[in-house]
């Protein structure tokens, strides 16, 4: 479970104090799919960075599974980021000269996992996001949606209990974005994955179970989504080979 209480994050710019977060308190339970929604400048990306232990608050408390993050040393924080939290960002952040499999394996290399095991783990993660047939493609050989799938697989490869997604569909068209949302929903539904999804888009937010509305660095309201939208994914285009196979099956039945 994630819990933060009275989080603040202030920046000093010249003589001006900017309050990116100004007393944020919230809870996210294990297995929830929650969106943090707000306009640009609302503090949502700053909050995400703190939840992911990539930044520290000016003040306030933060607990993950009952452990106080502020009391952790650098090694404990690194271990937390490596094994309990998976990150997906708007920018795919893939290494251009390595294929999809190697990009997904990267966190396991840093973790010192044996080669055979990390290859199998990376293949499994790519299968989960539907890219088993693209594992040896480089980023420039993949579409934007496929690159984001690789990024999701990389976030999953260490089997984290929490997935943090910061505007993961922001660089994608609506159809491809729906496919990415569908992956998060599937992970949540089938693997009981905790997903925290940052977005500025109300339609995207309604694909989650709860919406936390952020503005001016504060939680303004929370909304339970009684019937979350199901991401609409277009059926794959029927190829000539598919049509021929279907026709042959129909003739066989006749």
C-alpha positions as a Markdown table, in Angstrom:
| # | Residue | x | y | z |
|---|---|---|---|---|
| 1 | Unk | 0.0 | 0.0 | 0.0 |
| 2 | Unk | 1.1 | 3.6 | -0.8 |
| 3 | Unk | 0.3 | 6.3 | 1.8 |
| 4 | Unk | 1.5 | 9.9 | 1.8 |
| 5 | Unk | 0.6 | 12.5 | 4.4 |
| 6 | Unk | 1.1 | 16.3 | 4.1 |
| 7 | Unk | 3.7 | 16.1 | 1.3 |
| 8 | Unk | 5.2 | 19.4 | 0.2 |
| 9 | Unk | 7.7 | 20.2 | -2.5 |
| 10 | Unk | 9.0 | 23.7 | -2.8 |
| 11 | Unk | 11.4 | 25.2 | -5.3 |
| 12 | Unk | 13.2 | 28.4 | -4.9 |
| 13 | Unk | 13.5 | 30.3 | -8.2 |
| 14 | Unk | 15.3 | 33.6 | -7.5 |
| 15 | Unk | 13.2 | 35.4 | -5.0 |
| 16 | Unk | 10.1 | 33.4 | -5.8 |
| 17 | Unk | 9.0 | 30.2 | -4.0 |
| 18 | Unk | 7.2 | 27.7 | -6.2 |
| 19 | Unk | 5.0 | 25.2 | -4.4 |
| 20 | Unk | 4.8 | 22.2 | -6.7 |
| 21 | Unk | 3.1 | 20.2 | -3.9 |
| 22 | Unk | 1.4 | 21.9 | -1.0 |
| 23 | Unk | 0.1 | 19.4 | 1.6 |
| 24 | Unk | -0.8 | 16.3 | -0.4 |
| 25 | Unk | -2.3 | 13.3 | 1.5 |
| 26 | Unk | -3.6 | 10.1 | -0.2 |
| 27 | Unk | -3.7 | 6.4 | 0.0 |
| 28 | Unk | -3.5 | 3.7 | -2.8 |
| 29 | Unk | -4.3 | 0.2 | -1.8 |
| 30 | Unk | -2.7 | -3.0 | -3.2 |
| 31 | Unk | -4.3 | -4.1 | -6.4 |
| 32 | Unk | -5.9 | -0.7 | -7.2 |
| 33 | Unk | -5.8 | 1.0 | -10.6 |
| 34 | Unk | -5.9 | 4.7 | -9.8 |
| 35 | Unk | -5.4 | 7.8 | -11.9 |
| 36 | Unk | -3.9 | 11.1 | -10.7 |
| 37 | Unk | -5.5 | 13.8 | -12.9 |
| 38 | Unk | -4.7 | 17.4 | -13.3 |
| 39 | Unk | -3.8 | 20.2 | -15.7 |
| 40 | Unk | -0.2 | 21.1 | -16.6 |
| 41 | Unk | 1.5 | 22.6 | -13.6 |
| 42 | Unk | -0.8 | 20.9 | -11.1 |
| 43 | Unk | 2.1 | 18.9 | -9.5 |
| 44 | Unk | 1.1 | 15.5 | -10.7 |
| 45 | Unk | 4.5 | 14.7 | -12.3 |
| 46 | Unk | 6.3 | 16.0 | -9.1 |
| 47 | Unk | 4.1 | 13.7 | -7.0 |
| 48 | Unk | 4.9 | 10.7 | -9.4 |
| 49 | Unk | 8.6 | 11.3 | -9.0 |
| 50 | Unk | 8.3 | 11.3 | -5.2 |
| 51 | Unk | 6.1 | 8.2 | -5.3 |
| 52 | Unk | 8.8 | 6.5 | -7.4 |
| 53 | Unk | 11.6 | 7.6 | -5.0 |
| 54 | Unk | 13.2 | 9.6 | -7.8 |
| 55 | Unk | 12.8 | 12.8 | -5.8 |
| 56 | Unk | 12.4 | 13.7 | -2.2 |
| 57 | Unk | 9.7 | 16.0 | -0.6 |
| 58 | Unk | 10.5 | 19.2 | 1.2 |
| 59 | Unk | 8.4 | 17.9 | 4.1 |
| 60 | Unk | 5.7 | 15.3 | 4.8 |
| 61 | Unk | 5.6 | 11.5 | 5.2 |
| 62 | Unk | 5.6 | 8.6 | 2.7 |
| 63 | Unk | 5.1 | 4.9 | 3.4 |
| 64 | Unk | 5.3 | 1.9 | 1.1 |
| 65 | Unk | 3.9 | -1.3 | 2.6 |
| 66 | Unk | 4.2 | 0.3 | 6.0 |
| 67 | Unk | 7.9 | 1.3 | 5.6 |
| 68 | Unk | 8.8 | 4.9 | 6.0 |
| 69 | Unk | 10.7 | 5.9 | 2.8 |
| 70 | Unk | 12.4 | 8.9 | 4.5 |
| 71 | Unk | 14.3 | 6.6 | 6.8 |
| 72 | Unk | 15.7 | 4.5 | 4.0 |
| 73 | Unk | 19.4 | 4.8 | 3.0 |
| 74 | Unk | 20.5 | 5.0 | -0.6 |
| 75 | Unk | 21.0 | 1.2 | -0.9 |
| 76 | Unk | 17.5 | 0.6 | 0.4 |
| 77 | Unk | 16.0 | 3.2 | -1.9 |
| 78 | Unk | 17.8 | 1.6 | -4.9 |
| 79 | Unk | 16.5 | -1.8 | -3.9 |
| 80 | Unk | 13.0 | -0.4 | -3.6 |
| 81 | Unk | 13.1 | 1.2 | -7.1 |
| 82 | Unk | 14.6 | -2.0 | -8.6 |
| 83 | Unk | 12.2 | -4.5 | -7.2 |
| 84 | Unk | 9.0 | -2.9 | -6.0 |
| 85 | Unk | 8.4 | -0.1 | -8.5 |
| 86 | Unk | 8.1 | -0.2 | -12.3 |
| 87 | Unk | 8.2 | 3.1 | -14.3 |
| 88 | Unk | 6.6 | 3.9 | -17.6 |
| 89 | Unk | 7.1 | 7.4 | -19.0 |
| 90 | Unk | 5.7 | 9.5 | -21.8 |
| 91 | Unk | 9.1 | 9.2 | -23.5 |
| 92 | Unk | 10.0 | 5.6 | -24.2 |
| 93 | Unk | 13.6 | 6.0 | -23.1 |
| 94 | Unk | 14.8 | 2.9 | -25.1 |
| 95 | Unk | 18.5 | 2.4 | -26.0 |
| 96 | Unk | 18.6 | 2.9 | -29.8 |
| 97 | Unk | 21.4 | 0.4 | -30.6 |
| 98 | Unk | 20.0 | -2.5 | -28.7 |
| 99 | Unk | 17.0 | -4.7 | -29.6 |
| 100 | Unk | 13.8 | -5.0 | -27.7 |
| 101 | Unk | 14.9 | -8.1 | -25.7 |
| 102 | Unk | 18.1 | -6.4 | -24.6 |
| 103 | Unk | 16.3 | -3.2 | -23.6 |
| 104 | Unk | 13.9 | -5.2 | -21.5 |
| 105 | Unk | 16.8 | -7.2 | -19.9 |
| 106 | Unk | 18.7 | -4.1 | -18.9 |
| 107 | Unk | 17.3 | -3.8 | -15.3 |
| 108 | Unk | 18.2 | -7.5 | -14.8 |
| 109 | Unk | 21.7 | -6.9 | -15.9 |
| 110 | Unk | 22.1 | -4.2 | -13.3 |
| 111 | Unk | 20.6 | -6.6 | -10.8 |
| 112 | Unk | 23.3 | -9.2 | -11.5 |
| 113 | Unk | 20.8 | -11.9 | -12.6 |
| 114 | Unk | 22.4 | -14.8 | -14.6 |
| 115 | Unk | 22.2 | -14.5 | -18.4 |
| 116 | Unk | 19.9 | -17.5 | -19.0 |
| 117 | Unk | 17.4 | -16.4 | -16.4 |
| 118 | Unk | 17.3 | -12.8 | -17.5 |
| 119 | Unk | 16.7 | -13.8 | -21.1 |
| 120 | Unk | 13.7 | -16.0 | -20.1 |
| 121 | Unk | 12.3 | -13.3 | -17.8 |
| 122 | Unk | 12.6 | -10.7 | -20.6 |
| 123 | Unk | 10.9 | -13.0 | -23.2 |
| 124 | Unk | 8.1 | -13.6 | -20.7 |
| 125 | Unk | 7.6 | -9.8 | -20.2 |
| 126 | Unk | 7.5 | -9.2 | -24.0 |
| 127 | Unk | 5.0 | -12.0 | -24.4 |
| 128 | Unk | 2.8 | -10.3 | -21.8 |
| 129 | Unk | 2.7 | -7.1 | -23.9 |
| 130 | Unk | 2.2 | -8.9 | -27.1 |
| 131 | Unk | 5.7 | -8.4 | -28.6 |
| 132 | Unk | 7.2 | -11.8 | -28.6 |
| 133 | Unk | 7.5 | -11.6 | -32.4 |
| 134 | Unk | 9.4 | -8.3 | -32.2 |
| 135 | Unk | 12.0 | -9.1 | -29.6 |
| 136 | Unk | 14.9 | -8.8 | -32.0 |
| 137 | Unk | 13.8 | -5.5 | -33.5 |
| 138 | Unk | 15.5 | -2.2 | -32.7 |
| 139 | Unk | 13.5 | 0.9 | -31.6 |
| 140 | Unk | 13.8 | 2.5 | -35.0 |
| 141 | Unk | 12.1 | -0.7 | -36.5 |
| 142 | Unk | 9.1 | -0.3 | -34.1 |
| 143 | Unk | 6.1 | 1.9 | -34.1 |
| 144 | Unk | 5.5 | 4.3 | -31.2 |
| 145 | Unk | 3.0 | 2.0 | -29.7 |
| 146 | Unk | 5.4 | -1.0 | -30.0 |
| 147 | Unk | 8.2 | 1.1 | -28.3 |
| 148 | Unk | 5.9 | 1.9 | -25.4 |
| 149 | Unk | 5.0 | -1.8 | -25.1 |
| 150 | Unk | 8.8 | -2.5 | -24.8 |
| 151 | Unk | 9.0 | 0.1 | -22.1 |
| 152 | Unk | 6.1 | -1.5 | -20.3 |
| 153 | Unk | 7.8 | -4.9 | -20.5 |
| 154 | Unk | 11.0 | -3.4 | -19.1 |
| 155 | Unk | 9.0 | -2.0 | -16.2 |
| 156 | Unk | 7.5 | -5.4 | -15.6 |
| 157 | Unk | 10.6 | -7.5 | -15.9 |
| 158 | Unk | 11.6 | -7.2 | -12.2 |
| 159 | Unk | 8.0 | -8.2 | -11.3 |
| 160 | Unk | 7.3 | -5.1 | -9.3 |
| 161 | Unk | 4.2 | -4.8 | -7.1 |
| 162 | Unk | 3.6 | -1.2 | -8.2 |
| 163 | Unk | 3.5 | 0.3 | -11.8 |
| 164 | Unk | 3.8 | 4.0 | -12.1 |
| 165 | Unk | 2.8 | 5.4 | -15.5 |
| 166 | Unk | 3.4 | 9.1 | -16.2 |
| 167 | Unk | 1.4 | 10.2 | -19.3 |
| 168 | Unk | 2.3 | 6.9 | -21.1 |
| 169 | Unk | -0.1 | 7.6 | -24.0 |
| 170 | Unk | 0.9 | 11.3 | -24.4 |
| 171 | Unk | 3.0 | 10.7 | -27.5 |
| 172 | Unk | 0.6 | 8.3 | -29.1 |
| 173 | Unk | -2.5 | 8.6 | -31.3 |
| 174 | Unk | -5.9 | 7.7 | -29.8 |
| 175 | Unk | -6.1 | 4.1 | -31.3 |
| 176 | Unk | -2.6 | 3.2 | -30.1 |
| 177 | Unk | -3.2 | 4.9 | -26.8 |
| 178 | Unk | -6.2 | 2.7 | -26.2 |
| 179 | Unk | -4.1 | -0.4 | -26.9 |
| 180 | Unk | -1.6 | 0.8 | -24.2 |
| 181 | Unk | -4.4 | 1.4 | -21.7 |
| 182 | Unk | -5.8 | -2.0 | -22.5 |
| 183 | Unk | -2.4 | -3.6 | -21.4 |
| 184 | Unk | -2.5 | -1.8 | -18.1 |
| 185 | Unk | -6.1 | -2.9 | -17.6 |
| 186 | Unk | -5.2 | -6.5 | -18.4 |
| 187 | Unk | -2.3 | -6.4 | -15.9 |
| 188 | Unk | -4.6 | -5.0 | -13.3 |
| 189 | Unk | -7.4 | -7.5 | -14.0 |
| 190 | Unk | -5.4 | -10.7 | -14.5 |
| 191 | Unk | -2.3 | -10.1 | -12.3 |
| 192 | Unk | -3.9 | -7.8 | -9.7 |
| 193 | Unk | -1.2 | -5.3 | -10.5 |
| 194 | Unk | -1.3 | -2.0 | -8.6 |
| 195 | Unk | -1.3 | 0.8 | -11.3 |
| 196 | Unk | -1.0 | 4.5 | -10.6 |
| 197 | Unk | -1.6 | 6.4 | -13.8 |
| 198 | Unk | -0.9 | 10.1 | -14.3 |
| 199 | Unk | -2.9 | 12.0 | -16.9 |
| 200 | Unk | -4.4 | 15.3 | -17.8 |
| 201 | Unk | -7.1 | 13.7 | -19.9 |
| 202 | Unk | -10.5 | 13.0 | -18.3 |
| 203 | Unk | -11.4 | 10.3 | -20.8 |
| 204 | Unk | -8.2 | 8.4 | -20.0 |
| 205 | Unk | -8.7 | 8.8 | -16.3 |
| 206 | Unk | -12.2 | 7.1 | -16.5 |
| 207 | Unk | -10.5 | 3.8 | -17.5 |
| 208 | Unk | -9.3 | 3.5 | -13.8 |
| 209 | Unk | -11.2 | 2.7 | -10.7 |
| 210 | Unk | -10.6 | 5.9 | -8.8 |
| 211 | Unk | -9.6 | 9.4 | -9.9 |
| 212 | Unk | -7.6 | 11.7 | -7.6 |
| 213 | Unk | -8.0 | 15.3 | -8.9 |
| 214 | Unk | -4.9 | 17.5 | -8.3 |
| 215 | Unk | -4.7 | 21.2 | -8.8 |
| 216 | Unk | -2.2 | 23.9 | -7.6 |
| 217 | Unk | -0.3 | 21.2 | -5.8 |
| 218 | Unk | -3.2 | 20.0 | -3.7 |
| 219 | Unk | -5.7 | 17.2 | -3.8 |
| 220 | Unk | -9.0 | 18.9 | -4.6 |
| 221 | Unk | -11.2 | 15.8 | -4.7 |
| 222 | Unk | -11.4 | 12.1 | -5.2 |
| 223 | Unk | -13.9 | 10.2 | -7.4 |
| 224 | Unk | -14.8 | 6.5 | -7.4 |
| 225 | Unk | -15.5 | 5.3 | -11.0 |
| 226 | Unk | -18.4 | 2.9 | -10.6 |
| 227 | Unk | -18.0 | 1.5 | -14.1 |
| 228 | Unk | -14.5 | 2.1 | -15.5 |
| 229 | Unk | -14.3 | 2.3 | -19.3 |
| 230 | Unk | -12.8 | -0.6 | -21.0 |
| 231 | Unk | -10.2 | 0.4 | -23.5 |
| 232 | Unk | -11.5 | -0.2 | -27.0 |
| 233 | Unk | -8.9 | -2.1 | -29.1 |
| 234 | Unk | -9.6 | -2.5 | -32.8 |
| 235 | Unk | -9.7 | -6.0 | -34.2 |
| 236 | Unk | -6.6 | -6.9 | -36.3 |
| 237 | Unk | -7.0 | -6.3 | -40.0 |
| 238 | Unk | -7.9 | -9.4 | -41.9 |
| 239 | Unk | -5.2 | -10.3 | -44.4 |
| 240 | Unk | -5.6 | -12.1 | -47.7 |
| 241 | Unk | -4.1 | -15.2 | -46.1 |
| 242 | Unk | -6.6 | -15.0 | -43.3 |
| 243 | Unk | -9.5 | -14.6 | -45.8 |
| 244 | Unk | -8.3 | -17.6 | -47.8 |
| 245 | Unk | -8.0 | -19.8 | -44.7 |
| 246 | Unk | -11.5 | -18.7 | -43.6 |
| 247 | Unk | -12.9 | -19.5 | -47.0 |
| 248 | Unk | -11.3 | -23.0 | -47.0 |
| 249 | Unk | -12.7 | -23.8 | -43.5 |
| 250 | Unk | -16.2 | -22.7 | -44.7 |
| 251 | Unk | -15.9 | -24.9 | -47.8 |
| 252 | Unk | -14.8 | -27.9 | -45.6 |
| 253 | Unk | -17.9 | -27.4 | -43.4 |
| 254 | Unk | -20.1 | -27.4 | -46.5 |
